[in-house]
Amino acid sequence: MELADEITINAPKEVVYAALNDPEILKRCIPGCEELIKTSDTELEAKVVLKVGPVKAKFSGDVVLDTSGAPDAFSLSGQGNGGAAGHAKGGADVTLTADGDQTILRYDAKAAIGGKLAQLGSRLIQSTAKKLAAKFFKSFADVMAEEPVS
């Protein structure tokens, strides 16, 4: 499954990049996120509860960041296990482009799922993934609008 989109965020690129690396901000924006712990500069541990169609699962997972292109671009990869519901793994490439006082964030993500979740059908999975991504980025844009720019 692949997802790609772009969103304009009303904040300078450096501020957006810093926020994307702030576990507290990310926890507020990730749908169903119960816990997000930064275990190192490039690693995060997450616990997320998601409902996909009739299946509700608590996922535990790890995310690894590659910030070698920062602050213009970075990538992340991760995997999660939802017990009997199944598992997921994937990654995303994110680019940040300054546009005056705003930032254009583009992402290109790929994910693979297995277990019970994979049996739900690709259309349901794809539409749920798009909704979750849209919800995250809307929340992130809203948080960025609230945060004072330093």
RAHU-V778203 format. One record per backbone hydrogen bond with DSSP energy under -0.5 kcal/mol. NH is the residue of the N-H (numbers start at 1). CO is the residue of the C=O. If there is no record, write none. Layout:
nh=NH co=CO
nh=NH co=CO
//
This chain:
nh=3 co=109
nh=5 co=107
nh=7 co=105
nh=9 co=7
nh=9 co=103
nh=11 co=9
nh=16 co=12
nh=17 co=13
nh=18 co=14
nh=19 co=15
nh=20 co=16
nh=21 co=17
nh=21 co=18
nh=22 co=19
nh=23 co=21
nh=26 co=22
nh=27 co=23
nh=28 co=24
nh=29 co=25
nh=29 co=26
nh=30 co=26
nh=33 co=30
nh=34 co=47
nh=35 co=47
nh=37 co=45
nh=39 co=37
nh=39 co=43
nh=40 co=43
nh=43 co=40
nh=44 co=63
nh=45 co=37
nh=46 co=61
nh=47 co=35
nh=48 co=59
nh=49 co=32
nh=50 co=48
nh=50 co=57
nh=52 co=50
nh=52 co=55
nh=53 co=51
nh=55 co=52
nh=56 co=54
nh=57 co=50
nh=59 co=48
nh=59 co=57
nh=60 co=81
nh=61 co=46
nh=62 co=79
nh=63 co=44
nh=64 co=77
nh=65 co=42
nh=66 co=75
nh=67 co=65
nh=70 co=67
nh=72 co=69
nh=73 co=69
nh=74 co=94
nh=75 co=66
nh=76 co=92
nh=77 co=64
nh=78 co=90
nh=79 co=62
nh=80 co=88
nh=81 co=60
nh=82 co=86
nh=85 co=82
nh=86 co=83
nh=87 co=114
nh=88 co=80
nh=89 co=112
nh=90 co=78
nh=91 co=110
nh=92 co=76
nh=93 co=108
nh=94 co=74
nh=95 co=106
nh=96 co=72
nh=97 co=104
nh=99 co=102
nh=102 co=99
nh=103 co=9
nh=104 co=97
nh=105 co=7
nh=105 co=103
nh=106 co=95
nh=106 co=104
nh=107 co=5
nh=108 co=93
nh=109 co=3
nh=110 co=91
nh=111 co=1
nh=112 co=89
nh=114 co=87
nh=116 co=84
nh=117 co=85
nh=117 co=114
nh=118 co=115
nh=119 co=115
nh=119 co=116
nh=120 co=117
nh=121 co=118
nh=125 co=121
nh=126 co=122
nh=127 co=123
nh=128 co=124
nh=129 co=125
nh=130 co=126
nh=131 co=127
nh=132 co=128
nh=133 co=129
nh=134 co=130
nh=135 co=131
nh=136 co=132
nh=137 co=133
nh=138 co=134
nh=139 co=135
nh=140 co=136
nh=141 co=137
nh=142 co=138
nh=143 co=139
nh=144 co=140
nh=145 co=141
nh=146 co=142
nh=147 co=143
nh=150 co=148
//
